[in-house]
Amino acid sequence: MAKLLWSEQFSVGIEVIDQQHRKILEYINQLDDIHSGTHSNREIGRLIDALIDHTIYHFNFEEKIQEEVGYPYINAHRRLHVQFAKRLTGFQARFAEGEDITGELESFLTSWLLDHLKHDDTDYVELAKEHLQAHPDLQKENKGIFARLFG
């Protein structure tokens, strides 16, 4: 599979979230390297674990933003996260049982990431930006997650 390159079309306009998305993209590209090379199961397992840890961290971060801005579809978005995390842990379990899942996982993650960037994040990111514009004191007074996003 061809490597994914970060493009501004993937940007959601919030640097910390873009950085998290870039990191997921890097993990996907590392899966491509592993799939086409010779690596130990230990190395592959570490990469899969790191990818899952980072993705769960990213999901938790998104949900905190959504809570803070009062995103009306947070429960549906959380369900997507839970379903996705189950798929990832399923891949992890299959790998632990000795199955070569790197190609399938890479393909799954590539498809998911592109869809996630184009659809899942668009609504709440715009709400987060609008919330900050309507409440500039959040940034000035270093309050909540907005200080980490825009401060």
C-alpha positions as CSV (number, residue, x, y, z in Angstrom):
1,M,0.0,0.0,0.0
2,A,1.3,3.5,-0.8
3,K,2.4,5.7,2.1
4,L,0.1,8.4,3.3
5,L,1.4,11.9,3.2
6,W,0.0,14.6,5.4
7,S,-1.8,17.3,3.4
8,E,-3.5,20.5,4.5
9,Q,-6.7,19.0,3.2
10,F,-6.6,16.8,6.3
11,S,-6.2,19.7,8.7
12,V,-9.1,20.4,11.0
13,G,-7.6,23.8,11.9
14,I,-6.7,23.0,15.5
15,E,-3.0,22.3,15.7
16,V,-3.0,19.9,18.6
17,I,-5.6,17.7,17.0
18,D,-3.8,17.9,13.6
19,Q,-0.6,16.7,15.5
20,Q,-2.5,13.8,16.9
21,H,-3.9,12.9,13.5
22,R,-0.4,13.2,12.0
23,K,0.9,10.8,14.6
24,I,-1.8,8.2,13.7
25,L,-0.8,8.6,10.1
26,E,2.9,8.0,11.0
27,Y,1.8,4.8,12.8
28,I,-0.1,3.7,9.7
29,N,3.0,4.3,7.6
30,Q,5.1,2.3,10.0
31,L,2.7,-0.6,9.6
32,D,3.3,-0.3,5.9
33,D,7.1,-0.5,6.5
34,I,6.7,-3.5,8.8
35,H,4.3,-5.3,6.4
36,S,6.8,-5.0,3.5
37,G,9.9,-5.7,5.6
38,T,11.2,-8.2,8.1
39,H,10.5,-7.3,11.7
40,S,10.2,-9.3,14.9
41,N,6.9,-9.9,16.4
42,R,8.1,-8.0,19.4
43,E,8.6,-4.9,17.3
44,I,5.3,-5.3,15.5
45,G,3.5,-5.8,18.9
46,R,5.1,-2.6,20.3
47,L,3.9,-0.6,17.3
48,I,0.4,-2.0,17.5
49,D,0.3,-1.2,21.3
50,A,1.6,2.3,20.7
51,L,-0.9,2.9,17.9
52,I,-3.8,1.7,20.1
53,D,-2.6,3.8,23.1
54,H,-2.3,6.9,21.0
55,T,-5.6,6.4,19.3
56,I,-7.4,5.9,22.6
57,Y,-5.7,9.1,24.0
58,H,-6.8,11.0,20.9
59,F,-10.4,9.8,21.4
60,N,-10.4,10.8,25.0
61,F,-9.0,14.2,24.0
62,E,-11.8,14.7,21.4
63,E,-14.5,13.7,23.9
64,K,-13.2,16.3,26.5
65,I,-13.4,19.0,23.8
66,Q,-16.9,17.8,22.9
67,E,-18.1,17.9,26.5
68,E,-16.7,21.4,27.0
69,V,-18.4,22.9,23.9
70,G,-21.7,21.0,24.5
71,Y,-21.5,19.0,21.3
72,P,-25.0,17.7,20.9
73,Y,-23.9,14.4,19.2
74,I,-21.3,13.4,21.8
75,N,-23.0,10.1,22.7
76,A,-23.1,9.0,19.0
77,H,-19.4,10.1,18.6
78,R,-18.5,8.1,21.7
79,R,-20.2,5.0,20.4
80,L,-18.1,5.3,17.2
81,H,-15.0,5.5,19.4
82,V,-16.0,2.5,21.4
83,Q,-16.7,0.4,18.3
84,F,-13.4,1.5,16.8
85,A,-11.5,0.6,20.0
86,K,-13.1,-2.8,20.0
87,R,-11.9,-3.4,16.4
88,L,-8.4,-2.3,17.4
89,T,-8.3,-4.6,20.4
90,G,-9.6,-7.4,18.1
91,F,-6.7,-6.9,15.8
92,Q,-4.4,-6.9,18.8
93,A,-5.8,-10.2,20.1
94,R,-5.5,-11.8,16.7
95,F,-1.9,-10.7,16.5
96,A,-1.2,-12.1,20.0
97,E,-2.6,-15.4,18.7
98,G,0.0,-15.4,16.0
99,E,-2.0,-14.1,13.0
100,D,-0.3,-11.7,10.6
101,I,-2.7,-8.8,10.7
102,T,-0.4,-5.9,9.6
103,G,-1.7,-5.5,6.1
104,E,-5.3,-5.8,7.1
105,L,-4.8,-3.4,10.0
106,E,-3.0,-0.9,7.8
107,S,-5.8,-1.0,5.2
108,F,-8.5,-0.6,7.9
109,L,-6.7,2.3,9.6
110,T,-6.1,4.1,6.3
111,S,-9.8,3.9,5.4
112,W,-10.8,4.9,8.9
113,L,-8.4,7.9,9.2
114,L,-9.5,9.4,5.9
115,D,-13.2,9.0,6.8
116,H,-12.5,10.3,10.4
117,L,-10.8,13.4,9.1
118,K,-13.5,14.2,6.4
119,H,-16.6,13.4,8.4
120,D,-16.3,12.5,12.1
121,D,-14.4,15.6,13.3
122,T,-15.8,18.3,11.0
123,D,-18.9,19.0,13.1
124,Y,-17.4,19.3,16.6
125,V,-14.3,21.1,15.4
126,E,-16.4,23.9,13.9
127,L,-18.4,24.1,17.2
128,A,-15.1,24.3,19.2
129,K,-13.9,27.2,17.0
130,E,-17.2,29.0,17.3
131,H,-17.3,28.4,21.1
132,L,-13.8,30.0,21.4
133,Q,-14.8,33.0,19.3
134,A,-17.9,33.5,21.4
135,H,-16.0,33.1,24.6
136,P,-12.5,34.7,24.0
137,D,-12.1,34.8,27.8
138,L,-11.5,31.1,27.8
139,Q,-8.2,31.6,26.0
140,K,-7.2,34.8,27.8
141,E,-7.9,33.4,31.3
142,N,-6.3,30.0,30.5
143,K,-9.4,28.0,31.2
144,G,-10.1,24.4,30.4
145,I,-9.1,22.6,27.3
146,F,-9.2,25.7,25.1
147,A,-6.0,26.9,26.8
148,R,-4.3,23.8,25.6
149,L,-5.9,24.1,22.1
150,F,-5.4,27.7,21.4
151,G,-3.3,29.2,24.3
